[in-house]
Amino acid sequence: MPSQKICRMCGNPRPVLSDECPFCNDTSPVTTDTGGWSVFTINLENKLPTVEMALERFHNLLEKLQGKGFRAVKVIHGHGSSGTGGKIRQAFRQAMDDGLWGEAIREVYYGEALKPHLFEYKKLIERFPSIKLNISRDMQGNPGITLLILEKNY
C-alpha cells in the first residue's frame, strides 16, 4: 500500500503522490502532521448579550475568521436557564436552519448529535476523521453547543 498523508482541507488520509484528495477534491499540498484541525471557539453567551448582540458577535467573528485557516467553529450558545432552550440558542439554530452565513458554513452539527453512537456523529467522523480529536467530552450531547464545519475556501 502506498504511503499516505493527511489532506489539509478535510483531514482524511490522502495518497502522497495523488494530486487530488479523493474525499474533498482539494489540490493543495498534503501535510505531514496528524491532520488535527484548527477549531475556533465563539462564546455567544459571554457578558449576557441580547439575541441581536449575540448574532452580531457571531457574524463579526465569522468575518474575521475568513482566510485564517480555521476549518471548524465551536459555538457556545447555551441551552437556556429554563431548560427548554434559551432565546440565543433558538435564534442561532433558526439562523443555521435558514442557511444564514451559508457562504461560510458547510455543515452544522448540534451538540446533542455529537455522541459517538449516533448517526450524525458517525457521519461527521467518517467525512472528517481528524475532527474527532477536537470533540471534547463537554461537547458530546450538549444542546448548548453547535459545531460548524466551514467551507474549505473560506
Number of C-alpha atoms within 10 A of each C-alpha: 4 7 9 16 19 22 30 25 25 25 25 23 21 22 18 18 11 12 14 17 23 14 15 15 12 17 14 12 16 24 16 12 10 14 22 16 21 14 19 18 13 18 16 24 20 11 8 10 13 13 18 11 14 22 18 13 16 17 13 11 14 18 13 10 16 14 10 9 17 18 24 23 20 20 22 22 26 21 19 16 8 7 7 9 15 17 15 25 24 17 16 21 17 12 14 18 11 10 14 14 13 14 11 19 20 16 14 18 17 20 22 17 21 26 17 13 9 12 12 16 20 16 11 19 18 13 15 21 18 21 22 15 12 14 16 9 10 10 21 17 16 18 19 21 25 26 22 21 22 23 18 18 12 17
